[in-house]
Each structure stands twice: as C-alpha cells, then as structure tokens.
Amino acid sequence: MRQEIKMADPLRHIYQEGINKLRSNPNAYFYYESGADYEQTLADNEYAYKRYKVYPHLLKNDSRKTRQDDIDLSVNAFGEDFDIPIFLAPTAMQKMAHTDGEVGTAGAAVSKGTCMGVSTLSTTSYENLRQIVPHCTYLMQLYVTKDASLSNALIKKAESAGFKGVLFTVDAPILGQRIADVKSKFHLPRHLSLENFNGVIEHVDEGLMKYISDNTSSALCWDDVKKIRSITNMPIYLKGIITHEDAEKCLEHDVQGIIVSNHGGRQLDGTPATIDVLSEIVRAVGHRIPVYVDGGIRRGSDVFKALALGARGVFIGRPVLYGLSYDGEEGVKEILDHMIHELKSLMRLTGCRSIKDINSSLVFHESKFGIHTKTKAIRHWAITPDIPVCIADIKEGAKQTGFHINEKRESTFEEAFERLRFRPRRLRGLPPYETMKRLMPICLLHDQNTTDILNKVDVREPCFLKIDCITKFDYNSLNTRKYNGLVVDLSLDNLEKIKELKLRTGLPVLATGVASRHDALQCLQYQLDGIIVSTKNCEDQLTPIEILPEIAETIRCRIPIYFEGGIRKGTDIVKALARGASFVFVKEPLLWAHSYKGSEGVSKVLDILNEEFQRAMYLAGCKDVETIKPSLVVDEQYFYDNLNGRNISKI
C-alpha cells in the first residue's frame, strides 16, 4: 500500500512523482513529455495560464456561506450530463505509462463522472474498453488514413462499441518534428500493440512513428467532414482549430463542436497557447456550437480561467499520464480530485455556485496593466553535436571547437522570432506531403567569411557575391556562371555605380543593409534588382524581422525582398516569408557547421533547414511559397489586444 502523505501542494507532488517514474523509461518519458522542435509552444501552453489573473468576488452571492459541497460543477457536453467540466483527452499508448493503461483512465472517468477520449493509437481496443469498463462515455479520436477503408472501419468499430462522438484531429496532416523522439529513437515496446490495428499494422519497432506518418492522410479538406458524416451518426467535433476563420467554417460544415488545440505543442512549434486564442474562437461561433479547449491545463485554477473565457469544458492529457505513471487508475482519480477541489475553492472565492456563474468578468490578462512575463522554455532533449538533428546541435559543436558566438546577439534574434506566432489554417486540401516539390527559399552569400566554404562545398542553393567596393572590383575575375547575382552594401555609397555594374556583369544587383523605409525608397530610385533587409548591430536597433513588414509595405512587390538576420530554424524561414521576404540568406549556421564538421556539416545545415521549412510550411496549411501570406503570422500582441478589446477586427 502506498503511504498517504500530507503536503502543501499534493497535486504538484503527484505530477513530479509521475514524471520521475516516467524518467526510468526514457522511451515513454520523451514521447509523453516532449514537444515539436524547440518546444516553445509546449512551454507556452502551460505558462500562458499564469498570465491570466482572477478577480475575487468575496461578497457575491454571499459566498462566505457557500459550502464546498454546495458548488455545482455539472455540465452538459457531448449530448450528456457530466459531474465535472474536466474531460480526459485522447493520449496515445497509455500502457507505456502504466499497465492499467486506457482501462485505468476509463475507470477514473466513470468514478468522477466525466468522459474519456480514446486515441486512434490506443494500446487497448475499443471493444475491450467497452467490455471492461462498460459505463464510461467514450469519444473516438480520429486520424484519417490514406486507405479510407481503414478509417471507415475504425469509425464503424467505435460506433458499434457505443462511442458517443468523433474527435476529428485536423492539425496533424503529417507529424511534427519531435526532436526528443528522434534522438531517443522512440519505439513501441515489444509487449504492447496498437490494438485497434491488430492484423493491419505489424510491430514496426523504431519505425513506428514514420509508419504512422506515412499512412496518415495529409491531403485533408473540408469535404472530409462530409465523408465522415456519411458513414456515421456520431456527432463530429473538430480538434485542432485555433483561428476564427476555421471556427466560422465549422459552422458551415455540420460540425457539432470545436476543441481548441495545438496538439499539446507537438505539431507546429510557434503556434500560440490555446488559452490565448480561446476567446477569438468563442466570439466567432457565439453560442451556436460548444467550444472546448486543451493544452497546458494543470490546475483547477486553469480550468476556471478557461471556463471564464468561454469554454464549455476542458480536456487534460499529460496530467492523466502523470497520474497513470504515479499509481495507475488511482493516480488519475487523485489528479481529478485535487483539480476538482481547487476549482471549487476558486469558485467560492469568486462567488460562483455553479459553472454557469463563471464568466469573463472574473478573469483578466496581465497585459491589461502593461505586464508581460516571458515563457521559460525547458527543452526535453539533450544537445548531441556528434549526431546533429537541429541547428542547436551544430552550434554546440562549433563552440566545442572554440568558434566564438555572440550569445547576446543570438538571444536577441531568437526572442524576436519567438514573439511572432503562427495562425495555421486547417483542412486546406494540400497535395500529399510526399509529392510536394523541394522548395529552396535559402540563398547563400559569398563574402570574406564564407569564401573557404563556398569554394569547397557544392551547393544547390542560389549564391550571391558580396562586393565591398564597386570602383575597385575586378570584372575580369568574375565567374558569372557561379553566381546568381551581386550584393553591394547600402552604407558604402556605391549606388551611383549600380547601372555600370549591372551592364558590365549582366547579373542582378542587390543592396544589403536596408533597415528603414527611407533605405528601401533609395534602392528603388537607383533601380536595384532586389534588397536585403539586414542590420549590422541588432543590440541597439530593431531586428530585421521586426523591420521587415514596414519595408515590404514600402516596396509593394516592385522588386524582390531578401532577408538576413537570425535564421536558425525552418519556422524562422516561414515567418520571414510571411512578413514579406521572398528569400532568406543563411550565414552563421554555415560558419558553425564548417568549423565543426567541414563540408559535411555545411550540407547537413542546409538539409536540416530545408526539411524543417518544408514541414513547417505544410503544417501551417501552405502548399507552396506563394500561399504563405501575411495573415499566417502575427505578433503575440495581437492576441493580448484581442483579449483587452483593442483589436477585435479580423485579419
């Protein structure tokens, strides 16, 4: 028997103990705990709740006389009445956390009067769940497979087992890049299987996630909602909606509800925290269909805040896994008990006797008072320079060779990009991911720092030659076949010679150092073929990504805009293109790679960035560069202005 321990924060204790037990099984720990790419969204999902504050209303409804047991948490959802507004989210392969697995979760759901979402990748079949825990209300989470007959069979199987709804997951046309899983070589343990696929999917060990990704349909569109409707009478709820545009489309497509979700930060890194977009979605649909939310909910106070901002109820995922890991079914029950207790306590302090009394007047965002606390991201993967998976690995390898890196400058660039958030659109009818052409928005700059690299490495990316002084330039030494264009520095007063340079070389000429509207207009005056938005010292200036929209507005597509400054991830490239660039220059990562692994490292950097870019673009709902629009990316202030009523217009 486990000894009962009384402590100031029992919920945090259970979480920590559950996580500690998971650590003993790195395969399960990294799969459950990690997020996509650099895990910004994963961290922000949870941290964002801390930015919302609660107004206490101690005299409302004579709350001092309201007992804890008198608080009514009941809610009608998914066509049924439940005792609490906390639902158990579909999480995959729960038997990796504890032998009780999905059966334990279902038992806890029945005990506390709530419902359970069952993952497509469940380690217990629909039929077995219904047989072992017959009184649970189940919802089916659905990934649509390329083989439509397989998806249809799963839906029919769930309906036959008495499931009450389909949670159609629309944010995973392909799997996000989960660096921790790649580095830990995630695999399903030999003694477990995805029981709903028995006889269809054989045990594929380390290739499981690739197998799943390869067999999940990426070409989803709104017509798929109609197809699902044609084969089932179960209500359909779209899971993964985070923009008002897609919420409004749900109203046109016979959808019975929305789950505001970013897949627990496991798909496209850089999407906003779900609590930050909840109000936007609720406003878009009004009271016509219910809105639920998941992602980052750890406390009863988080539940309260989500309900105040308009959610009908919340889904919890990782807390269930922590509870399972801690003590199986009993652990999940304890998690729910503590969250219920916290929720009731907060409702008493705010004068709310029932869920219906909770409203937006009880919660405000810290930005209302000009405060914004920064998310503290903690990556769940270790840096591995010897086996580089991302640019951070390459950077660490360079540091080990003694390469000097200006960390303050790097931090400034990183923070500027992180302040930009994606607004990905769903069900865009994209071509299958594997058929997409390899897109190459990356350009290389041949200057005195990169000469050794570009003279030795065979690259496919467009290459431009930097000219320090036009009047001293040796035209006879120029190999025009090697370069796609020439670059001159705007600050060196070379512009009067541009026409001669273009005439004698036959190559387009770009100006670098463009950092203002005035600079951009000057480049148009001198008939340059393109501009490079960049700054020499970002520590006392705006960064290039912050300047870019103003310059794009000035240029108005009259000449191409190139971008240089802080590109370290594929998501950075998508953000730069959305802000107005046509191409991006990558320099520092090449220098890091060359110092550490020579030519092999340079090729690896370009492969990493191009693959990350392609994946991020696709997850954002874009089939090519032309479909990357300004509305895809907004500054984080957009969401805070929405909350405070200063920016309610549509993008």
Secondary structure as UniProt FT lines:
FT   HELIX           10..23
FT   HELIX           26..33
FT   TURN            37..38
FT   HELIX           40..47
FT   HELIX           48..51
FT   STRAND          52..54
FT   TURN            58..59
FT   HELIX           60..65
FT   HELIX           68..70
FT   STRAND          75..77
FT   TURN            78..79
FT   STRAND          80..82
FT   STRAND          86..88
FT   HELIX           94..96
FT   TURN            99..100
FT   HELIX           101..112
FT   STRAND          115..118
FT   TURN            120..121
FT   HELIX           126..132
FT   TURN            134..135
FT   STRAND          137..142
FT   HELIX           148..160
FT   TURN            161..162
FT   STRAND          166..169
FT   HELIX           179..184
FT   TURN            190..191
FT   HELIX           195..197
FT   TURN            198..200
FT   HELIX           205..207
FT   HELIX           208..215
FT   HELIX           223..231
FT   STRAND          236..241
FT   HELIX           244..252
FT   TURN            253..254
FT   STRAND          257..260
FT   HELIX           263..265
FT   TURN            269..270
FT   HELIX           274..285
FT   TURN            286..287
FT   STRAND          291..294
FT   HELIX           300..308
FT   TURN            309..310
FT   STRAND          313..316
FT   HELIX           318..349
FT   TURN            350..351
FT   HELIX           355..357
FT   HELIX           360..362
FT   STRAND          363..365
FT   HELIX           366..369
FT   TURN            385..386
FT   HELIX           391..400
FT   TURN            401..402
FT   HELIX           407..418
FT   STRAND          420..422
FT   HELIX           433..435
FT   STRAND          442..446
FT   TURN            448..450
FT   HELIX           451..456
FT   STRAND          463..467
FT   HELIX           470..472
FT   HELIX           475..477
FT   TURN            480..482
FT   STRAND          485..489
FT   HELIX           490..492
FT   HELIX           495..497
FT   HELIX           498..505
FT   STRAND          509..514
FT   HELIX           517..525
FT   TURN            526..527
FT   STRAND          530..533
FT   TURN            538..539
FT   HELIX           544..555
FT   TURN            556..557
FT   STRAND          561..564
FT   HELIX           570..578
FT   TURN            579..580
FT   STRAND          583..585
FT   HELIX           588..619
FT   TURN            620..621
FT   HELIX           625..627
FT   HELIX           630..632
FT   STRAND          633..635
FT   HELIX           637..643
FT   TURN            644..645
//
